[in-house]
């Protein structure tokens, strides 16, 4: 049974936090020493400000929206796609391409529905491929740019963390007359570096790569749909179509 959420993402987050906080505790450190609101504001504000400067508003907002995919990814079943295409091929073999028209009402996937509509309308195989590939490349470009928002955040975050640490050290230098404050002040300064490096390597970069893997799987699905539709348009045997499509998930 498929869970409605991505359990491995949740486990990964818990292990990351557990390892770092647990290590801090085992070394005798105080967990409260890692909580610094000022460092948090500097790192998160500076990182996302830089990302907003790099990307347009629609791309940035789309990247934020994709964050839900980390826990609630879209359902992409390549096996279901193969079964669907084989069903189309069998129907077309028995009753011709027009016999597929009633299936259009049952389709929820816009990409598959568009391809099936073109097939029913009698589009030439190469014209069908051209039309579908334009849609594929537009999807890939749109969503990969959104995923790169998090990749960029992973690049900026460590540098902003160092910036926050330097700002903290400047504040320490201003209080050299009071040696009792130096140790605590330096510790607080370096918390910004922890936030920057930690956020990049535990969150931003893994999120970006997770999103890219989901987008890549969707692209494989779309390639399978296009190849299946072309095969049906060319009148190929459904069994041969199935063998060809299973090569994508071998």
N, C-alpha and C positions, 0 to 999 in steps of 0.2 A: 504494500500500500504506500502510495506517495504522500509524504507529509506536505501540508500546506505551506511550510516554511523550510528554509535551507538550514538543517540542523548543524551541519559542519561549520557554517559561518558563526553560529552562536557559540559552539564549542571552542572555536578558534579565539573568539573574543574573550571568553572566560579564561582560557588557558593563558593568553597573553597577560591579562590583568593579574591573574593568580600568580604567575611566575614572577612578575616584577614586584608586586606588592609583597608576595611571600618571601622573596629574596631580601627585600628591604627589611622585613620584620626579623628574619633569621639572622641578619647581620647586626641586629640590635638597634636599627634605625627606627625613628618614629614615623609612622605613616603620615602624620600631620605635616611633616616637613616637606612632603611632596605636594602639598596643596597650597598654591600661591595664585590668588586671583589675578594679581597684576601680570604675572608671567603668562597666565592663560589668555588674558585679553590681548597682550602684545603678540603672542604667537598666532592665535586664531584670527585676530583682526588683521594683522599684517599679511598672513597667508591668503586669506580670502579676498582681501583688498587687492593684492597682486593678481590673483586669478581673475577678478572682475575687470582689472585693467587690461589683461591679456585677451579676454574673450568678450564677445558681444553679449548683451543681456539675454537674448533667447537661448544661446548656447549654454551660458552659465546656469540659467534656471532649469534647462533640460538636464544638465549634469546633476543638479540637486535633486530633481525628480527621480532620476535613475537610482538614487541611493537606496530606495525601497527594494530594488532588485537583489541587493545583497542578502536580505532576509527573506523576501517574498519574490523569488525569481519567476519570470513567465514560464508557463508550462510549454516545453518544446519536446515532443515525443517523435523521434524519427521513425520509430516502428509504426506509429499511427499514420504518419505521412505515407509510408510505403503501402500500408493496407488501403488507405484512401485512394491512392493512385492506381493500385491494382484493381480496385473496384471500378474506377472510371474506365480503365482499359477493357475490362470484361464487358461492361455495359456498351461501350463504343463498338466492341467487336460483334456483339449480338445485334444491336439496334442502330448502329451508326452514331455519329457525333451528336446529332440532335437529341438522342435519347439521354444525353447528359444534362439537358437544359433544366429538368425538374430539380436536379441536385443543387442548382445555384441558390435556391431559397434556403437550403440547409447549411450553407457555408457561412461560418463566422469569421474566418480568417480573410481579411481584405486582399492579401496577395494571392492566395489560392483561388479566391473567387474571381479576381481579375483574370488570372490565367485560364481558368475554366471557361469564363465568358468569351475570351478570345478564341479558345478552342472550339466552342459551340458555334461561334460566328464564322468559322471556317478560315481563320487566319492562316496564311502560309507558315510553315514551320520556322523559317528564318526570321520572318517578320514578327512572329510570336516571341521568338527568343530575344530579338532586339528590344521589343517593348518591355518584356519582363526584366531584362538585364538593366535597363535604365532605372527601373523601380528598385532593383537590388542595390545598385551602386549608390543611389540616393539615400537609401536606408543605411547602408554601411557608413557613408560619409557623415550623415546626420548624427547617428548614435556614437560613432567612434570619436567624433569631436566632443560630444558630451562627456564621454568616459575620460577624455584627456584632461578635463577640468580637474579631476582627482589626481591624475598623474602629475599635472603641473603643481597642484597643492603639495604633493610629496616632494617635489623639487625645491619649492620655496620654503617649506616649513623648517628644515634644519638651519637654513641661513638666517631666517627671522629669529629662530631660537638663539643663535649666536649673537645676533643683534641685541636681543633682550638681555643676554648675559653680560654683554659689554656695557649696556646701559646700567645694569645693576652694579657692576664693578665701579663705574663712574660715581655712583651714589656712595659706594663704600669708600672710595678715595676722598670724598668730601667729608668723611667722618674719621679720618686717620687720627685725630686728636683723642679719640675714645677707643683704645685697643679692645675693650670688652665687646664692642659691637662688630669687630672685623670678621670673626669666624662665622657668626650667624649671617652677617650680610653677604659674605662670599657664597655661603651655602644657598641662600635665597637666589642669588644671581644665577647660579648654575642650574637652578630648577627650570629656567626658561630653555636652556639647551636640552634638558631631558624632555620637556614638552615638545620641542621642535623635532628632535630626532625620533622620539617615540611616536608622535602623531604621524610622521612620514612613513616609518617602517612598520608600524602596527596597524595603521588605518588607511591613510591616503593611497599609498602604492598598492596594498592588497585589494582595496576597493576598486581601484582602476583596473587591475588585472582581472578581478572577478567579473567586472562588467564587460571587459573585452572578450572573456571566454564565453559569456552568454551571447554576446553579439555574434561571435564567430560561429556558435552553434546554430543560431538563427540563419546565418548566411548559408551554412551547409544545408539546412532545411530548404531554403529557397532554391539553391542549386538543384536539389533533388526534385523539387516541384517542376522546375523548368525542364530538366532532362526527362522527367516522366511525361510531361505534356507534349514535348517534342516527339517522344517515342510513340505516344498514342496517336498524334497527328500523322505520323508516318506509317501507322497501321501495324506496329510491331506486336508480337505475341506477348500477352501479359506475363507469362512465365519468364521470358527474356527480359522484360522490363524490370521484374522483381530482382532478378540476378544482377542487373546493372545497378539498380538503386542500392542494393545491399552492399555493394562495393564501397559506398560512402561511410558505412558504419562497421566495416569489417574490423 
